[in-house]
Amino acid sequence: MTIELINTGSELMLGRVLNTHQQWICRTLADRGRVVDRQVAISDAPEILVGAVRDALGRSDWVITTGGLGPTCDDRTRELVAGLLGRTLVHHPEVEAAIRAWFESRHRPVPQRTRVESLVPEGAEVLTNRHGTAPGLAIWLDPNPFRPGGTASWLVMLPGPPRELRPMFLEEVLPRMSARFPIRDGFACRTLKTTGLGESYMEERLEAPLRDLVEGGMDLGFCARTGEVDVRFVARGDTAVEVVTEAERRTRATVGEHIFGVEDDTLEQVLVREFTLRGLTLGLAESCTGGHIANRVTDIPGASAVLKAGVVSYSNASKASILGVDEQLLAVHGAVSEPVARAMAEGVRRVTGADYGLSITGIAGPDGEVPGKPVGTVFMAVAGPGGTEVVRHQNVFDRQTFKYVTAQQAMALLLRLAKISGTVQAEGRS
Amino acid sequence: MTIELINTGSELMLGRVLNTHQQWICRTLADRGRVVDRQVAISDAPEILVGAVRDALGRSDWVITTGGLGPTCDDRTRELVAGLLGRTLVHHPEVEAAIRAWFESRHRPVPQRTRVESLVPEGAEVLTNRHGTAPGLAIWLDPNPFRPGGTASWLVMLPGPPRELRPMFLEEVLPRMSARFPIRDGFACRTLKTTGLGESYMEERLEAPLRDLVEGGMDLGFCARTGEVDVRFVARGDTAVEVVTEAERRTRATVGEHIFGVEDDTLEQVLVREFTLRGLTLGLAESCTGGHIANRVTDIPGASAVLKAGVVSYSNASKASILGVDEQLLAVHGAVSEPVARAMAEGVRRVTGADYGLSITGIAGPDGEVPGKPVGTVFMAVAGPGGTEVVRHQNVFDRQTFKYVTAQQAMALLLRLAKISGTVQAEGRS
């Protein structure tokens, strides 16, 4: 099965927006056993758009377009595709009623020009848009006049805004895809999220334990992200689920202490979820990470049940005045030191009354080096019911990567000391 | 002039990485008066890669490929392109010496397989890689066998990692581009960064003042980002610079209070830069934004001269214990209220000893609504040498967008009250 994705919009070609559709659609399909063969981005100039759709229909079983379904003059996909296929645009009263209801529920007048959104090419299926006004459109071309022998193709047109496209793709497109293009052989896919072990070390550790599964046809993939490595298993055939399950079991047995989640889990999601389940609370004392951890934790709904408070103690004075770090400690050992990290974690635990205090102090760079402590030196501490533990790292990166990687290490340390390990999660999920 | 960009890599088609090359290259070229006509992403399967390069050479003046120049078995671009063009790969001793020097300067042995990176197709120009080992390659195809009439095309092959590609593109490719494809007419481009006024209102306000320039051929573009709108002028011809300068002057005269910077400026960059210039310091008291502002401010090198400390006062208790907010205020008015925002800003100013205290308290949602204060209610306050000002907003968004938009409003408020306006910047720059 061949799949082609066409993203339209002049703002793409001018580099004013980042094309997130490609990654999202490609990944959503790959996780379901389908790989996109080609992605094309073009402006909405008519001859280019029509040519790209025709070329794609000439070689692919499934062609997906994004963008150009809105009401303005540069939204041309609907009309140009109808023209290419020689189909007339028919007014669709149900779509118009849905658009009218959408505006009325928001107490806003219905703009005249949205009427164009209720025009549907003859024979096209309407894909409901729960988050906007322009519906998606799907056309089963059989015979397909652009393909040798007339082999059928499926043309699916989706609106451009991600918050409209994504739910539509999941709810309206994927069920139809499974019916149109069933995977007859079994398929299974699993991603384990890990941190604390580099990609090549991970590969080395897993090579022997997974060798027979890989030789038996399982795909083993690694994807290095900032401060994380994804380990991914893909298997096909009747035993696909068993193969992937066995690969996950062996991987957890081998590097379980580095696994913090599955699929799209993030460390902050796992932290909020597992702390909430256990009724635990947290206080943060961040120096060099500058609120990065607090920001990520508070991105997660429900964080307020876990995070009591965070302190970004960027100046020495604030370490003393807010966290109660002894000024003598700061004077003798310096702000970036084992004793100060310990005092910050214990201080924020005391000040906030949280079960756990997590502190980070270090030198993000580019300046700030002191003798014996080069740029990249970080101390992090966790103070909890069982005492305080301090760890030193050396993280040499640009400033933002430094903050990200340091935050990964700190959250992983906290989860480990709070006895929330990959193994516990695996049991909890099975 | 037609330009086509080909991004290669199986990880793109599996959706494991986001293709940032497209936006970056398209924007870098658009800012210099060239628009990319088509971008294609494909896997590194040989027949697909060769077909895509051949198709592109058949229709474009300039074809750029990214990826596939490294030393591993899935890096195939060099070899496949040489095959397509019928050119042999020639060992290039200077490239090999550069690769050797790269490893030796890092005290690492030279891996055997990097030798493939010193193979260069006959007649290709080598583009120096200052941040990695694989050089880029440029081939001027004249005649071009794939194009009607043999019209010449320029094929430029770049390595995949962004930190290698970007400096190579700026330093090695752009000067050659200007020589190959000079813009004979003048060209000028300017982007103004604004916040606090929606895209359609901005368009409405600027329509009359800029009408004659637009009618005279200047492109006026708006790009709505989260909590920001870019206003962009592009002009061509002998008077391009004058036209763009005049458009900027009129725009500053019309909506100057909403302009915080130019080109790629961010609010946090402007904040750190202008506070540093004036020797001003800042304390942050964030509730619903959860450290988002502290995180963005500390992304900027030099932030430690400006930010004394931040407090993420997520719990009521921490608002009282750390910021000294009167518990009576919290009990009577609630945490999300004008008096509490005021007390937080004044409290963090007092506790940190900063010149300015900035506070935010609100309901990010999805839960937390109270009577009279629906989800999205935000109070923000700035306490400074001239007193304290409190502003209320209603921001109804998903959680992360809520934090971003609220932070934009808060930083813009702070800049305004610290008398750092768009107009001041314009004068400072001219």
Interface residues (C-beta under 8 A of the other chain):
Chain A: E11 L12 M13 L14 G15 R16 V17 L18 N19 T20 Q22 Q23 W24 I25 C26 R27 T28 L29 A30 V35 V36 D37 R38 Q39 V40 A41 I42 S43 I48 A52 G221 C223 D230 L284 E286 T289 G290 G291 H292 I293 A294 N295 V297 T298 D299 P301 A303 S304 L307 K308 A309 G310 V311 V312 S313 Y314 S315 A317 S318 S321 I322 V351 T352 G353 A364 P366 D367 G368 R399 Q400 K403
Chain B: E11 L12 M13 L14 G15 R16 V17 L18 N19 T20 Q22 Q23 W24 I25 C26 R27 T28 L29 A30 V35 V36 D37 R38 Q39 V40 A41 I42 S43 I48 A52 G221 C223 D230 R232 L284 E286 T289 G290 G291 H292 I293 A294 N295 V297 T298 D299 P301 A303 S304 L307 K308 A309 G310 V311 V312 S313 Y314 S315 A317 S318 S321 I322 V351 T352 G353 A364 P366 D367 G368 R399 Q400 K403
